[in-house]
Amino acid sequence: MQSEIVKFLKASGASVQSQADTATREQGKDIVAIERDGATLWVSVKGFPESSANTQARHWFAGALLDLALYRAENDKARLAVGFPAGFTTYENLVKRTKATLGLLGCHVFWVSQNGEVKREG
């Protein structure tokens, strides 16, 4: 998921400054990039849940919202985004239900399909 978003960002002209080590479950911003227009972008990426899929997805989604709130408090100018697997109903429904909140945070959503295709909303 994260590597596909990184490839997508680079292809769109962004300069990726850092990315978390997913193997060690490194804490912090999953992706930090400077977009082509000069905006700083911070991304929180959540993948496919490993067990109790719907419950775990809801917990991870809540964690992503907390990440966004903390990022916004840290920098009110940064562009924020989350990344989720496309086609995963729980994430899709939660994004729809929290669209107003995501909008208040100025949040974009990256959807990553199983074949690696990335779509950006927002």
N, CA, C and O atoms as CSV, one atom per row, in Angstrom:
chain,resi,resn,atom,element,x,y,z
A,1,MET,N,N,0.818,-1.185,0.000
A,1,MET,CA,C,0.000,0.000,0.000
A,1,MET,C,C,0.869,1.259,0.000
A,1,MET,O,O,0.767,2.104,-0.889
A,2,GLN,N,N,1.711,1.361,0.999
A,2,GLN,CA,C,2.532,2.559,1.138
A,2,GLN,C,C,3.440,2.749,-0.073
A,2,GLN,O,O,3.558,3.858,-0.594
A,3,SER,N,N,4.077,1.677,-0.520
A,3,SER,CA,C,5.000,1.798,-1.653
A,3,SER,C,C,4.269,2.202,-2.926
A,3,SER,O,O,4.829,2.915,-3.758
A,4,GLU,N,N,3.026,1.757,-3.089
A,4,GLU,CA,C,2.250,2.142,-4.273
A,4,GLU,C,C,1.893,3.627,-4.225
A,4,GLU,O,O,1.920,4.303,-5.253
A,5,ILE,N,N,1.563,4.133,-3.049
A,5,ILE,CA,C,1.279,5.567,-2.914
A,5,ILE,C,C,2.538,6.376,-3.185
A,5,ILE,O,O,2.479,7.419,-3.837
A,6,VAL,N,N,3.678,5.903,-2.686
A,6,VAL,CA,C,4.950,6.585,-2.940
A,6,VAL,C,C,5.222,6.650,-4.443
A,6,VAL,O,O,5.601,7.703,-4.957
A,7,LYS,N,N,5.033,5.536,-5.148
A,7,LYS,CA,C,5.232,5.521,-6.612
A,7,LYS,C,C,4.289,6.509,-7.290
A,7,LYS,O,O,4.694,7.244,-8.191
A,8,PHE,N,N,3.044,6.525,-6.859
A,8,PHE,CA,C,2.050,7.436,-7.416
A,8,PHE,C,C,2.480,8.892,-7.210
A,8,PHE,O,O,2.412,9.699,-8.137
A,9,LEU,N,N,2.919,9.219,-6.003
A,9,LEU,CA,C,3.345,10.585,-5.704
A,9,LEU,C,C,4.543,10.989,-6.559
A,9,LEU,O,O,4.573,12.086,-7.118
A,10,LYS,N,N,5.524,10.104,-6.656
A,10,LYS,CA,C,6.707,10.409,-7.472
A,10,LYS,C,C,6.322,10.614,-8.932
A,10,LYS,O,O,6.839,11.518,-9.588
A,11,ALA,N,N,5.422,9.783,-9.444
A,11,ALA,CA,C,4.974,9.910,-10.835
A,11,ALA,C,C,4.235,11.222,-11.068
A,11,ALA,O,O,4.219,11.736,-12.187
A,12,SER,N,N,3.620,11.771,-10.011
A,12,SER,CA,C,2.902,13.042,-10.149
A,12,SER,C,C,3.804,14.244,-9.907
A,12,SER,O,O,3.337,15.383,-9.903
A,13,GLY,N,N,5.093,13.995,-9.706
A,13,GLY,CA,C,6.050,15.091,-9.554
A,13,GLY,C,C,6.376,15.459,-8.130
A,13,GLY,O,O,7.074,16.446,-7.899
A,14,ALA,N,N,5.895,14.701,-7.172
A,14,ALA,CA,C,6.195,14.989,-5.764
A,14,ALA,C,C,7.578,14.459,-5.410
A,14,ALA,O,O,8.072,13.505,-6.010
A,15,SER,N,N,8.186,15.101,-4.424
A,15,SER,CA,C,9.467,14.651,-3.878
A,15,SER,C,C,9.191,14.004,-2.525
A,15,SER,O,O,8.770,14.673,-1.581
A,16,VAL,N,N,9.429,12.710,-2.439
A,16,VAL,CA,C,9.165,11.996,-1.188
A,16,VAL,C,C,10.354,12.203,-0.257
A,16,VAL,O,O,11.485,11.838,-0.579
A,17,GLN,N,N,10.080,12.789,0.888
A,17,GLN,CA,C,11.116,13.120,1.860
A,17,GLN,C,C,11.418,11.948,2.795
A,17,GLN,O,O,12.570,11.716,3.159
A,18,SER,N,N,10.368,11.212,3.178
A,18,SER,CA,C,10.561,10.059,4.062
A,18,SER,C,C,9.354,9.148,3.986
A,18,SER,O,O,8.259,9.553,3.597
A,19,GLN,N,N,9.592,7.899,4.373
A,19,GLN,CA,C,8.505,6.937,4.503
A,19,GLN,C,C,8.847,6.000,5.652
A,19,GLN,O,O,9.999,5.608,5.841
A,20,ALA,N,N,7.820,5.655,6.410
A,20,ALA,CA,C,8.010,4.806,7.577
A,20,ALA,C,C,8.397,3.394,7.147
A,20,ALA,O,O,8.018,2.930,6.072
A,21,ASP,N,N,9.147,2.733,7.993
A,21,ASP,CA,C,9.529,1.337,7.762
A,21,ASP,C,C,8.364,0.463,8.209
A,21,ASP,O,O,8.145,0.268,9.404
A,22,THR,N,N,7.620,-0.062,7.237
A,22,THR,CA,C,6.441,-0.855,7.583
A,22,THR,C,C,6.805,-2.188,8.219
A,22,THR,O,O,6.020,-2.733,8.995
A,23,ALA,N,N,7.976,-2.721,7.907
A,23,ALA,CA,C,8.394,-4.010,8.476
A,23,ALA,C,C,8.554,-3.928,9.989
A,23,ALA,O,O,8.257,-4.887,10.701
A,24,THR,N,N,9.023,-2.784,10.480
A,24,THR,CA,C,9.218,-2.620,11.921
A,24,THR,C,C,8.051,-1.884,12.580
A,24,THR,O,O,8.071,-1.616,13.782
A,25,ARG,N,N,7.035,-1.561,11.778
A,25,ARG,CA,C,5.873,-0.813,12.264
A,25,ARG,C,C,6.295,0.508,12.908
A,25,ARG,O,O,5.811,0.889,13.974
A,26,GLU,N,N,7.202,1.182,12.232
A,26,GLU,CA,C,7.729,2.465,12.695
A,26,GLU,C,C,6.591,3.458,12.938
A,26,GLU,O,O,5.665,3.562,12.134
A,27,GLN,N,N,6.669,4.175,14.039
A,27,GLN,CA,C,5.670,5.180,14.404
A,27,GLN,C,C,5.938,6.467,13.642
A,27,GLN,O,O,7.030,6.680,13.115
A,28,GLY,N,N,4.929,7.317,13.592
A,28,GLY,CA,C,5.081,8.615,12.951
A,28,GLY,C,C,4.367,8.654,11.615
A,28,GLY,O,O,3.577,7.769,11.284
A,29,LYS,N,N,4.659,9.694,10.856
A,29,LYS,CA,C,4.021,9.871,9.554
A,29,LYS,C,C,4.489,8.770,8.613
A,29,LYS,O,O,5.686,8.505,8.504
A,30,ASP,N,N,3.542,8.131,7.936
A,30,ASP,CA,C,3.906,7.037,7.036
A,30,ASP,C,C,4.621,7.551,5.799
A,30,ASP,O,O,5.579,6.941,5.326
A,31,ILE,N,N,4.151,8.678,5.276
A,31,ILE,CA,C,4.795,9.298,4.102
A,31,ILE,C,C,4.845,10.797,4.323
A,31,ILE,O,O,3.858,11.410,4.731
A,32,VAL,N,N,6.006,11.384,4.051
A,32,VAL,CA,C,6.174,12.834,4.041
A,32,VAL,C,C,6.685,13.186,2.648
A,32,VAL,O,O,7.694,12.647,2.191
A,33,ALA,N,N,5.979,14.096,1.979
A,33,ALA,CA,C,6.368,14.469,0.623
A,33,ALA,C,C,6.169,15.966,0.415
A,33,ALA,O,O,5.424,16.626,1.140
A,34,ILE,N,N,6.854,16.471,-0.589
A,34,ILE,CA,C,6.622,17.831,-1.062
A,34,ILE,C,C,6.007,17.681,-2.450
A,34,ILE,O,O,6.626,17.126,-3.357
A,35,GLU,N,N,4.790,18.181,-2.603
A,35,GLU,CA,C,4.104,18.033,-3.881
A,35,GLU,C,C,4.634,19.045,-4.892
A,35,GLU,O,O,5.334,19.996,-4.546
A,36,ARG,N,N,4.281,18.811,-6.137
A,36,ARG,CA,C,4.792,19.640,-7.234
A,36,ARG,C,C,4.514,21.124,-7.008
A,36,ARG,O,O,5.306,21.969,-7.425
A,37,ASP,N,N,3.395,21.453,-6.352
A,37,ASP,CA,C,3.063,22.855,-6.099
A,37,ASP,C,C,3.762,23.418,-4.866
A,37,ASP,O,O,3.523,24.565,-4.487
A,38,GLY,N,N,4.634,22.612,-4.233
A,38,GLY,CA,C,5.390,23.060,-3.071
A,38,GLY,C,C,4.744,22.751,-1.733
A,38,GLY,O,O,5.339,23.004,-0.686
A,39,ALA,N,N,3.526,22.204,-1.754
A,39,ALA,CA,C,2.823,21.891,-0.504
A,39,ALA,C,C,3.432,20.661,0.161
A,39,ALA,O,O,3.796,19.688,-0.500
A,40,THR,N,N,3.530,20.733,1.480
A,40,THR,CA,C,3.963,19.583,2.269
A,40,THR,C,C,2.780,18.637,2.410
A,40,THR,O,O,1.665,19.073,2.693
A,41,LEU,N,N,3.017,17.354,2.215
A,41,LEU,CA,C,1.965,16.337,2.322
A,41,LEU,C,C,2.371,15.305,3.356
A,41,LEU,O,O,3.469,14.751,3.295
A,42,TRP,N,N,1.476,15.045,4.313
A,42,TRP,CA,C,1.685,14.009,5.323
A,42,TRP,C,C,0.589,12.974,5.145
A,42,TRP,O,O,-0.593,13.312,5.097
A,43,VAL,N,N,0.984,11.711,5.048
A,43,VAL,CA,C,0.031,10.636,4.775
A,43,VAL,C,C,0.081,9.571,5.871
A,43,VAL,O,O,1.156,9.142,6.292
A,44,SER,N,N,-1.102,9.155,6.322
A,44,SER,CA,C,-1.254,8.022,7.222
A,44,SER,C,C,-1.844,6.885,6.395
A,44,SER,O,O,-2.920,7.036,5.815
A,45,VAL,N,N,-1.152,5.748,6.335
A,45,VAL,CA,C,-1.575,4.631,5.496
A,45,VAL,C,C,-2.037,3.469,6.377
A,45,VAL,O,O,-1.360,3.088,7.333
A,46,LYS,N,N,-3.189,2.922,6.040
A,46,LYS,CA,C,-3.722,1.755,6.738
A,46,LYS,C,C,-3.988,0.675,5.699
A,46,LYS,O,O,-4.605,0.941,4.667
A,47,GLY,N,N,-3.528,-0.533,5.965
A,47,GLY,CA,C,-3.639,-1.611,4.999
A,47,GLY,C,C,-4.802,-2.539,5.257
A,47,GLY,O,O,-5.775,-2.184,5.922
A,48,PHE,N,N,-4.679,-3.747,4.711
A,48,PHE,CA,C,-5.703,-4.766,4.899
A,48,PHE,C,C,-5.608,-5.317,6.313
A,48,PHE,O,O,-4.534,-5.738,6.743
A,49,PRO,N,N,-6.711,-5.319,7.036
A,49,PRO,CA,C,-6.706,-5.897,8.385
A,49,PRO,C,C,-6.296,-7.367,8.352
A,49,PRO,O,O,-6.599,-8.093,7.405
A,50,GLU,N,N,-5.607,-7.785,9.397
A,50,GLU,CA,C,-5.079,-9.157,9.470
A,50,GLU,C,C,-6.077,-10.131,10.073
A,50,GLU,O,O,-6.132,-11.292,9.667
A,51,SER,N,N,-6.867,-9.673,11.039
A,51,SER,CA,C,-7.838,-10.556,11.690
A,51,SER,C,C,-9.050,-9.731,12.085
A,51,SER,O,O,-8.949,-8.512,12.225
A,52,SER,N,N,-10.183,-10.371,12.264
A,52,SER,CA,C,-11.422,-9.660,12.595
A,52,SER,C,C,-11.532,-8.419,11.710
A,52,SER,O,O,-11.612,-7.290,12.194
A,53,ALA,N,N,-11.533,-8.661,10.420
A,53,ALA,CA,C,-11.359,-7.616,9.409
A,53,ALA,C,C,-12.163,-6.341,9.651
A,53,ALA,O,O,-11.586,-5.254,9.664
A,54,ASN,N,N,-13.465,-6.444,9.840
A,54,ASN,CA,C,-14.267,-5.227,9.985
A,54,ASN,C,C,-13.960,-4.484,11.274
A,54,ASN,O,O,-13.868,-3.257,11.277
A,55,THR,N,N,-13.803,-5.220,12.370
A,55,THR,CA,C,-13.482,-4.586,13.647
A,55,THR,C,C,-12.111,-3.930,13.595
A,55,THR,O,O,-11.947,-2.787,14.020
A,56,GLN,N,N,-11.127,-4.658,13.074
A,56,GLN,CA,C,-9.780,-4.102,12.994
A,56,GLN,C,C,-9.733,-2.898,12.054
A,56,GLN,O,O,-9.029,-1.927,12.329
A,57,ALA,N,N,-10.470,-2.952,10.957
A,57,ALA,CA,C,-10.516,-1.813,10.034
A,57,ALA,C,C,-11.092,-0.579,10.721
A,57,ALA,O,O,-10.601,0.530,10.513
A,58,ARG,N,N,-12.115,-0.758,11.527
A,58,ARG,CA,C,-12.695,0.375,12.258
A,58,ARG,C,C,-11.680,0.967,13.238
A,58,ARG,O,O,-11.585,2.188,13.364
A,59,HIS,N,N,-10.932,0.123,13.923
A,59,HIS,CA,C,-9.903,0.598,14.857
A,59,HIS,C,C,-8.800,1.336,14.102
A,59,HIS,O,O,-8.355,2.402,14.527
A,60,TRP,N,N,-8.366,0.766,12.989
A,60,TRP,CA,C,-7.306,1.412,12.202
A,60,TRP,C,C,-7.798,2.733,11.615
A,60,TRP,O,O,-7.040,3.700,11.538
A,61,PHE,N,N,-9.065,2.775,11.202
A,61,PHE,CA,C,-9.628,4.014,10.679
A,61,PHE,C,C,-9.641,5.079,11.776
A,61,PHE,O,O,-9.281,6.232,11.536
A,62,ALA,N,N,-10.053,4.688,12.969
A,62,ALA,CA,C,-10.042,5.626,14.098
A,62,ALA,C,C,-8.624,6.118,14.365
A,62,ALA,O,O,-8.419,7.294,14.667
A,63,GLY,N,N,-7.641,5.218,14.253
A,63,GLY,CA,C,-6.248,5.617,14.415
A,63,GLY,C,C,-5.817,6.615,13.349
A,63,GLY,O,O,-5.071,7.552,13.636
A,64,ALA,N,N,-6.283,6.416,12.126
A,64,ALA,CA,C,-5.956,7.356,11.043
A,64,ALA,C,C,-6.553,8.725,11.327
A,64,ALA,O,O,-5.899,9.741,11.092
A,65,LEU,N,N,-7.793,8.773,11.833
A,65,LEU,CA,C,-8.401,10.064,12.180
A,65,LEU,C,C,-7.627,10.763,13.290
A,65,LEU,O,O,-7.453,11.981,13.258
A,66,LEU,N,N,-7.165,9.996,14.268
A,66,LEU,CA,C,-6.346,10.582,15.326
A,66,LEU,C,C,-5.041,11.119,14.738
A,66,LEU,O,O,-4.610,12.219,15.085
A,67,ASP,N,N,-4.413,10.347,13.851
A,67,ASP,CA,C,-3.197,10.825,13.180
A,67,ASP,C,C,-3.457,12.177,12.526
A,67,ASP,O,O,-2.678,13.114,12.699
A,68,LEU,N,N,-4.560,12.278,11.768
A,68,LEU,CA,C,-4.876,13.515,11.057
A,68,LEU,C,C,-5.066,14.681,12.018
A,68,LEU,O,O,-4.588,15.786,11.762
A,69,ALA,N,N,-5.764,14.433,13.127
A,69,ALA,CA,C,-5.971,15.498,14.106
A,69,ALA,C,C,-4.644,15.962,14.694
A,69,ALA,O,O,-4.424,17.160,14.872
A,70,LEU,N,N,-3.761,15.012,14.996
A,70,LEU,CA,C,-2.449,15.368,15.541
A,70,LEU,C,C,-1.595,16.090,14.504
A,70,LEU,O,O,-0.897,17.052,14.826
A,71,TYR,N,N,-1.654,15.621,13.252
A,71,TYR,CA,C,-0.897,16.286,12.183
A,71,TYR,C,C,-1.375,17.724,12.016
A,71,TYR,O,O,-0.567,18.643,11.884
A,72,ARG,N,N,-2.709,17.913,12.022
A,72,ARG,CA,C,-3.253,19.256,11.839
A,72,ARG,C,C,-2.805,20.170,12.973
A,72,ARG,O,O,-2.479,21.332,12.734
A,73,ALA,N,N,-2.785,19.663,14.198
A,73,ALA,CA,C,-2.336,20.458,15.341
A,73,ALA,C,C,-0.858,20.806,15.222
A,73,ALA,O,O,-0.429,21.866,15.678
A,74,GLU,N,N,-0.086,19.927,14.617
A,74,GLU,CA,C,1.350,20.151,14.444
A,74,GLU,C,C,1.648,21.181,13.364
A,74,GLU,O,O,2.589,21.965,13.483
A,75,ASN,N,N,0.831,21.172,12.301
A,75,ASN,CA,C,1.082,22.086,11.183
A,75,ASN,C,C,-0.237,22.357,10.474
A,75,ASN,O,O,-0.779,21.480,9.801
A,76,ASP,N,N,-0.751,23.576,10.627
A,76,ASP,CA,C,-2.047,23.887,10.022
A,76,ASP,C,C,-1.963,24.167,8.527
A,76,ASP,O,O,-2.986,24.395,7.880
A,77,LYS,N,N,-0.754,24.153,7.974
A,77,LYS,CA,C,-0.565,24.397,6.541
A,77,LYS,C,C,-0.327,23.109,5.748
A,77,LYS,O,O,-0.508,23.090,4.530
A,78,ALA,N,N,0.072,22.046,6.422
A,78,ALA,CA,C,0.376,20.798,5.715
A,78,ALA,C,C,-0.872,20.240,5.055
A,78,ALA,O,O,-1.975,20.350,5.589
A,79,ARG,N,N,-0.688,19.647,3.904
A,79,ARG,CA,C,-1.766,18.914,3.235
A,79,ARG,C,C,-1.786,17.518,3.852
A,79,ARG,O,O,-0.740,16.885,3.995
A,80,LEU,N,N,-2.956,17.046,4.210
A,80,LEU,CA,C,-3.078,15.756,4.891
A,80,LEU,C,C,-3.771,14.734,3.999
A,80,LEU,O,O,-4.594,15.084,3.152
A,81,ALA,N,N,-3.428,13.474,4.201
A,81,ALA,CA,C,-4.066,12.404,3.434
A,81,ALA,C,C,-4.023,11.104,4.218
A,81,ALA,O,O,-3.210,10.915,5.123
A,82,VAL,N,N,-4.929,10.218,3.836
A,82,VAL,CA,C,-4.937,8.851,4.339
A,82,VAL,C,C,-4.910,7.926,3.133
A,82,VAL,O,O,-5.344,8.286,2.039
A,83,GLY,N,N,-4.388,6.723,3.361
A,83,GLY,CA,C,-4.382,5.726,2.303
A,83,GLY,C,C,-5.045,4.455,2.791
A,83,GLY,O,O,-4.746,3.963,3.879
A,84,PHE,N,N,-5.953,3.925,1.975
A,84,PHE,CA,C,-6.689,2.711,2.318
A,84,PHE,C,C,-6.746,1.783,1.109
A,84,PHE,O,O,-6.593,2.234,-0.026
A,85,PRO,N,N,-6.964,0.491,1.345
A,85,PRO,CA,C,-7.150,-0.430,0.236
A,85,PRO,C,C,-8.507,-0.205,-0.436
A,85,PRO,O,O,-9.540,-0.160,0.232
A,86,ALA,N,N,-8.494,-0.066,-1.751
A,86,ALA,CA,C,-9.737,0.088,-2.510
A,86,ALA,C,C,-10.524,-1.212,-2.454
A,86,ALA,O,O,-9.950,-2.300,-2.411
A,87,GLY,N,N,-11.845,-1.081,-2.455
A,87,GLY,CA,C,-12.696,-2.254,-2.470
A,87,GLY,C,C,-12.944,-2.873,-1.116
A,87,GLY,O,O,-13.645,-3.879,-1.010
A,88,PHE,N,N,-12.375,-2.280,-0.074
A,88,PHE,CA,C,-12.604,-2.795,1.275
A,88,PHE,C,C,-13.784,-2.017,1.850
A,88,PHE,O,O,-13.646,-0.851,2.218
A,89,THR,N,N,-14.928,-2.660,1.925
A,89,THR,CA,C,-16.198,-2.002,2.229
A,89,THR,C,C,-16.181,-1.211,3.524
A,89,THR,O,O,-16.717,-0.104,3.568
A,90,THR,N,N,-15.591,-1.737,4.566
A,90,THR,CA,C,-15.593,-1.029,5.854
A,90,THR,C,C,-14.918,0.330,5.718
A,90,THR,O,O,-15.461,1.338,6.170
A,91,TYR,N,N,-13.731,0.368,5.096
A,91,TYR,CA,C,-13.045,1.654,4.903
A,91,TYR,C,C,-13.876,2.580,4.018
A,91,TYR,O,O,-14.021,3.764,4.320
A,92,GLU,N,N,-14.417,2.048,2.934
A,92,GLU,CA,C,-15.195,2.891,2.024
A,92,GLU,C,C,-16.397,3.507,2.732
A,92,GLU,O,O,-16.676,4.693,2.559
A,93,ASN,N,N,-17.108,2.712,3.526
A,93,ASN,CA,C,-18.259,3.234,4.266
A,93,ASN,C,C,-17.850,4.269,5.303
A,93,ASN,O,O,-18.533,5.278,5.478
A,94,LEU,N,N,-16.748,4.027,5.988
A,94,LEU,CA,C,-16.292,4.990,7.001
A,94,LEU,C,C,-15.852,6.302,6.368
A,94,LEU,O,O,-16.091,7.369,6.933
A,95,VAL,N,N,-15.218,6.239,5.213
A,95,VAL,CA,C,-14.831,7.479,4.516
A,95,VAL,C,C,-16.087,8.254,4.132
A,95,VAL,O,O,-16.142,9.470,4.317
A,96,LYS,N,N,-17.092,7.569,3.603
A,96,LYS,CA,C,-18.356,8.241,3.243
A,96,LYS,C,C,-18.996,8.884,4.470
A,96,LYS,O,O,-19.459,10.023,4.412
A,97,ARG,N,N,-19.019,8.147,5.580
A,97,ARG,CA,C,-19.697,8.638,6.785
A,97,ARG,C,C,-18.947,9.777,7.468
A,97,ARG,O,O,-19.555,10.548,8.210
A,98,THR,N,N,-17.649,9.900,7.239
A,98,THR,CA,C,-16.850,10.955,7.883
A,98,THR,C,C,-16.379,12.008,6.884
A,98,THR,O,O,-15.463,12.776,7.178
A,99,LYS,N,N,-16.995,12.049,5.714
A,99,LYS,CA,C,-16.571,12.977,4.655
A,99,LYS,C,C,-16.501,14.423,5.148
A,99,LYS,O,O,-15.562,15.143,4.810
A,100,ALA,N,N,-17.478,14.852,5.938
A,100,ALA,CA,C,-17.479,16.233,6.443
A,100,ALA,C,C,-16.261,16.485,7.333
A,100,ALA,O,O,-15.608,17.521,7.217
A,101,THR,N,N,-15.962,15.546,8.213
A,101,THR,CA,C,-14.801,15.685,9.099
A,101,THR,C,C,-13.505,15.682,8.293
A,101,THR,O,O,-12.618,16.503,8.529
A,102,LEU,N,N,-13.402,14.765,7.350
A,102,LEU,CA,C,-12.202,14.720,6.502
A,102,LEU,C,C,-12.049,16.034,5.740
A,102,LEU,O,O,-10.938,16.531,5.556
A,103,GLY,N,N,-13.180,16.591,5.301
A,103,GLY,CA,C,-13.142,17.880,4.603
A,103,GLY,C,C,-12.669,19.010,5.505
A,103,GLY,O,O,-11.901,19.869,5.071
A,104,LEU,N,N,-13.121,19.017,6.758
A,104,LEU,CA,C,-12.680,20.049,7.701
A,104,LEU,C,C,-11.171,19.994,7.922
A,104,LEU,O,O,-10.521,21.018,8.128
A,105,LEU,N,N,-10.628,18.778,7.876
A,105,LEU,CA,C,-9.187,18.600,8.058
A,105,LEU,C,C,-8.411,18.844,6.766
A,105,LEU,O,O,-7.180,18.846,6.767
A,106,GLY,N,N,-9.133,19.047,5.666
A,106,GLY,CA,C,-8.475,19.231,4.372
A,106,GLY,C,C,-7.808,17.947,3.908
A,106,GLY,O,O,-6.731,17.981,3.312
A,107,CYS,N,N,-8.438,16.828,4.178
A,107,CYS,CA,C,-7.826,15.525,3.955
A,107,CYS,C,C,-8.148,14.940,2.583
A,107,CYS,O,O,-9.295,14.964,2.138
A,108,HIS,N,N,-7.133,14.424,1.931
A,108,HIS,CA,C,-7.263,13.670,0.687
A,108,HIS,C,C,-7.278,12.186,1.050
A,108,HIS,O,O,-6.804,11.793,2.116
A,109,VAL,N,N,-7.823,11.373,0.160
A,109,VAL,CA,C,-7.840,9.926,0.366
A,109,VAL,C,C,-7.197,9.255,-0.839
A,109,VAL,O,O,-7.577,9.505,-1.983
A,110,PHE,N,N,-6.216,8.399,-0.564
A,110,PHE,CA,C,-5.619,7.561,-1.594
A,110,PHE,C,C,-6.240,6.175,-1.479
A,110,PHE,O,O,-6.222,5.569,-0.408
A,111,TRP,N,N,-6.789,5.675,-2.584
A,111,TRP,CA,C,-7.340,4.327,-2.641
A,111,TRP,C,C,-6.385,3.485,-3.470
A,111,TRP,O,O,-6.071,3.837,-4.607
A,112,VAL,N,N,-5.920,2.375,-2.909
A,112,VAL,CA,C,-4.960,1.514,-3.593
A,112,VAL,C,C,-5.630,0.174,-3.888
A,112,VAL,O,O,-6.051,-0.537,-2.976
A,113,SER,N,N,-5.721,-0.159,-5.176
A,113,SER,CA,C,-6.333,-1.425,-5.566
A,113,SER,C,C,-5.327,-2.563,-5.413
A,113,SER,O,O,-4.130,-2.324,-5.253
A,114,GLN,N,N,-5.818,-3.796,-5.463
A,114,GLN,CA,C,-4.941,-4.947,-5.308
A,114,GLN,C,C,-3.899,-5.051,-6.417
A,114,GLN,O,O,-2.839,-5.646,-6.223
A,115,ASN,N,N,-4.204,-4.464,-7.595
A,115,ASN,CA,C,-3.226,-4.506,-8.687
A,115,ASN,C,C,-2.251,-3.325,-8.629
A,115,ASN,O,O,-1.419,-3.159,-9.520
A,116,GLY,N,N,-2.359,-2.502,-7.569
A,116,GLY,CA,C,-1.408,-1.421,-7.367
A,116,GLY,C,C,-1.850,-0.075,-7.925
A,116,GLY,O,O,-1.131,0.915,-7.783
A,117,GLU,N,N,-3.011,-0.021,-8.550
A,117,GLU,CA,C,-3.512,1.249,-9.084
A,117,GLU,C,C,-3.915,2.158,-7.927
A,117,GLU,O,O,-4.563,1.718,-6.977
A,118,VAL,N,N,-3.528,3.424,-8.015
A,118,VAL,CA,C,-3.826,4.397,-6.953
A,118,VAL,C,C,-4.739,5.482,-7.521
A,118,VAL,O,O,-4.491,6.026,-8.597
A,119,LYS,N,N,-5.795,5.780,-6.775
A,119,LYS,CA,C,-6.686,6.895,-7.114
A,119,LYS,C,C,-6.692,7.835,-5.925
A,119,LYS,O,O,-6.653,7.412,-4.770
A,120,ARG,N,N,-6.742,9.137,-6.241
A,120,ARG,CA,C,-6.716,10.159,-5.190
A,120,ARG,C,C,-8.028,10.924,-5.185
A,120,ARG,O,O,-8.475,11.408,-6.224
A,121,GLU,N,N,-8.642,11.032,-4.016
A,121,GLU,CA,C,-9.858,11.831,-3.828
A,121,GLU,C,C,-9.514,13.054,-3.019
A,121,GLU,O,O,-8.697,13.003,-2.099
A,122,GLY,N,N,-10.158,14.172,-3.377
A,122,GLY,CA,C,-9.986,15.377,-2.578
A,122,GLY,C,C,-8.935,16.306,-3.066
A,122,GLY,O,O,-8.709,17.355,-2.463
